[in-house]
């Protein structure tokens, strides 16, 4: 069976609204200061560069759910590619803040048995309900296919090891 892509998404720029407002305030401060002290106009480049960097870094973060794994890509200059095999997913949770709900976004948090990726956060993505359902169903399908079951061992405090 070939691996197929079930869902692709990126983190929303809405998550950066506070940073964008701060950069605009800084830009306004440099512009205002430039009327009284003209060399301050040079400082206008800093909030513009910061705004652009935040925008590009957010655009560079992407997620892809396939029939076998979840792929994560992050980074502008130095990129990091991570994968989580779906049969290693222990728990899927879904949350939406008030701001996310206003814009139709949500956050998916995965708890996995992967030693390098115990906690995976898919932050502020569209169609988060659909993604959660895809993940839940696909985890069960891939576990059945690989004949894998998740077993948790809990240490009992009354019996010393």
Secondary structure per residue as TSV (DSSP state, phi and psi in degrees):
chain	resnum	aa	ss	phi	psi
A	1	X	-	360.0	132.7
A	2	X	-	-86.2	150.6
A	3	X	-	-77.9	131.1
A	4	X	-	-121.7	149.3
A	5	X	E	-83.3	126.9
A	6	X	E	-99.4	-30.6
A	7	X	E	-158.6	142.6
A	8	X	E	-133.7	141.7
A	9	X	E	-162.1	167.7
A	10	X	E	-129.6	156.3
A	11	X	-	-68.8	141.0
A	12	X	-	-76.8	148.1
A	13	X	G	-69.9	-16.3
A	14	X	G	-57.9	-30.4
A	15	X	G	-63.4	-17.9
A	16	X	G	-101.9	10.9
A	17	X	H	-56.7	-38.4
A	18	X	H	-63.9	-43.0
A	19	X	H	-65.7	-39.2
A	20	X	H	-64.9	-41.6
A	21	X	H	-64.6	-40.8
A	22	X	H	-62.5	-41.7
A	23	X	H	-66.1	-35.5
A	24	X	H	-68.4	-37.9
A	25	X	H	-63.6	-43.0
A	26	X	H	-62.5	-42.2
A	27	X	H	-60.7	-44.9
A	28	X	H	-61.2	-38.1
A	29	X	H	-64.0	-42.5
A	30	X	H	-67.3	-39.5
A	31	X	H	-63.7	-47.5
A	32	X	H	-61.1	-45.3
A	33	X	H	-63.0	-30.4
A	34	X	H	-65.1	-24.2
A	35	X	H	-71.1	-28.0
A	36	X	H	-100.5	-27.4
A	37	X	S	-140.8	89.5
A	38	X	G	-50.5	-32.6
A	39	X	G	-62.5	-17.2
A	40	X	G	-65.7	-18.9
A	41	X	G	-59.1	-29.9
A	42	X	G	-61.7	-34.3
A	43	X	G	-64.6	-15.5
A	44	X	H	-60.6	-25.6
A	45	X	H	-67.0	-32.9
A	46	X	H	-61.4	-53.7
A	47	X	H	-66.7	-29.1
A	48	X	H	-67.4	-44.0
A	49	X	H	-65.0	-41.8
A	50	X	H	-62.3	-45.1
A	51	X	H	-57.5	-48.6
A	52	X	H	-63.2	-40.9
A	53	X	H	-63.4	-45.1
A	54	X	H	-60.6	-43.4
A	55	X	H	-60.8	-49.2
A	56	X	H	-66.0	-43.2
A	57	X	H	-62.6	-38.9
A	58	X	H	-68.8	-40.5
A	59	X	H	-65.2	-29.5
A	60	X	T	-78.6	-10.0
A	61	X	-	-91.9	121.5
A	62	X	E	-138.9	160.1
A	63	X	E	-132.2	143.5
A	64	X	E	-141.2	124.3
A	65	X	E	-102.7	123.1
A	66	X	E	-112.3	-178.3
A	67	X	S	-70.0	-12.3
A	68	X	S	-123.7	-23.8
A	69	X	E	-153.4	166.6
A	70	X	E	-110.1	123.9
A	71	X	E	-105.6	136.0
A	72	X	E	-123.8	132.5
A	73	X	E	-129.2	134.1
A	74	X	E	-147.9	143.9
A	75	X	-	117.7	148.1
A	76	X	S	-103.3	-64.2
A	77	X	S	-83.9	-50.1
A	78	X	S	-106.2	112.8
A	79	X	-	-96.2	145.1
A	80	X	E	-121.5	127.9
A	81	X	E	-114.9	122.9
A	82	X	E	-123.9	152.3
A	83	X	E	-134.5	142.3
A	84	X	E	-123.0	120.8
A	85	X	E	-68.5	132.8
A	86	X	G	-63.4	-29.8
A	87	X	G	-68.4	-12.5
A	88	X	G	-89.6	-5.2
A	89	X	E	-74.3	124.1
A	90	X	E	-94.0	-41.2
A	91	X	E	-147.9	143.5
A	92	X	E	-123.8	123.0
A	93	X	E	-123.1	153.8
A	94	X	E	-129.7	131.0
A	95	X	E	-138.5	154.9
A	96	X	-	-143.8	120.8
A	97	X	-	-76.7	171.3
A	98	X	H	-60.2	-42.7
A	99	X	H	-64.3	-42.5
A	100	X	H	-63.1	-41.3
A	101	X	H	-63.0	-37.4
A	102	X	H	-62.3	-30.1
A	103	X	T	-107.6	9.9
A	104	X	T	70.4	35.6
A	105	X	E	-114.0	168.3
A	106	X	E	-160.5	166.4
A	107	X	E	-120.6	132.2
A	108	X	E	-108.3	129.2
A	109	X	E	-116.6	129.0
A	110	X	E	-112.5	136.0
A	111	X	E	-107.7	123.2
A	112	X	E	-126.1	167.3
A	113	X	S	-96.1	8.5
A	114	X	-	-74.7	121.8
A	115	X	T	-63.3	-29.7
A	116	X	T	-87.4	-19.1
A	117	X	-	-137.1	62.9
A	118	X	S	-63.9	-39.8
A	119	X	E	-121.9	123.3
A	120	X	E	-119.6	129.9
A	121	X	E	-117.3	122.3
A	122	X	E	-107.9	95.9
A	123	X	E	-93.3	133.2
A	124	X	E	51.4	63.0
A	125	X	E	-113.9	152.7
A	126	X	E	-75.3	157.5
A	127	X	T	55.3	42.0
A	128	X	H	-67.7	-32.6
A	129	X	H	-62.1	-45.3
A	130	X	H	-62.9	-41.6
A	131	X	H	-62.9	-44.1
A	132	X	H	-59.7	-43.4
A	133	X	H	-66.7	-42.8
A	134	X	H	-57.9	-46.6
A	135	X	H	-61.1	-49.9
A	136	X	H	-58.4	-47.7
A	137	X	H	-66.6	-43.7
A	138	X	H	-69.2	-33.7
A	139	X	H	-61.9	-44.8
A	140	X	H	-65.2	-41.8
A	141	X	H	-62.0	-47.3
A	142	X	H	-70.4	-33.7
A	143	X	H	-65.8	-43.0
A	144	X	H	-62.5	-43.0
A	145	X	H	-64.4	-40.5
A	146	X	H	-90.2	-3.8
A	147	X	T	56.5	50.6
A	148	X	-	-113.5	137.6
A	149	X	-	-127.5	142.2
A	150	X	-	-88.3	124.7
A	151	X	-	-123.4	125.9
A	152	X	-	-104.9	132.7
A	153	X	-	-105.7	131.3
A	154	X	-	-115.3	128.4
A	155	X	-	-75.7	135.6
A	156	X	-	-94.2	122.4
A	157	X	T	-66.3	-24.1
A	158	X	T	-80.3	-13.7
A	159	X	S	-117.6	103.2
A	160	X	-	-66.6	147.8
A	161	X	-	-74.0	360.0
